[in-house]
Amino acid sequence: MEVNILLFDDFDTMDAFGPAEVFGSSPQHFHVNYLSVPGNIVNSMQGVKVWTEPLEPEELQGIVVIPGGRGARRLLYQDVESLRLLKKMAERSEICMMIGSGSLLLMQTGSLFRRKIAECKTDENWKRMFTAGVSTVVDASWVADGKYYSSSCTMTGIDMALSVVADMVDLEVAERIAQKLGHAWDAEDENVYQ
């Protein structure tokens, strides 16, 4: 299955590469693609440079991962075309995963209206601006509502990715990946809302 990670300048490195490490650890089941609206080199908040392919939502299939980060604010306020493509990307996906403030990007498109998401760690003004019509689940590590999965922060994004692997492939595969990563994953986490 294709895993399409949407990147933009000043994305949070671990929001993107945590799930990439999880899915990339099972190459017989998943193929990871790095996409951006223009396709080119994208810089993370932490200075990592990533070569990306151009986003073409019509050709998209599989899983979409939307990281958060400082650059999310710029997209929200300045880039209407990127938000339009993001909405189309989410609609075409089989599973749409949002890490931390990445959920705010998708909220702005209207795709999450009347959906539940994990409350992400961001300032209150930002939350009030973008959560109208969306139910945030306080204290949830991550939330699954239909095909939309959202995590409250970077580390729970890794847990969420492992749970997607367990659901789509096999629990044992997810456990092997967690062990390989040295990650103490709890498949029975009670702070998950599904």
Secondary structure, DSSP 8 states (H G I E B T S, - for coil): -EEEEE--TTB-HHHHHHHHHHHHT-TTT-EEEEEESS-SEEEBTTS-EEE-EE--GGG--SEEEE--STHHHHHHHH-HHHHHHHHHHHHH-SEEEEETTHHHHHHHTTTTTT-EEE--S--HHHHHHH-TT-EEETT-SEEEETTEEEESSHHHHHHHHHHHHHHHT-HHHHHHHHHHHT----TT-TTEE-
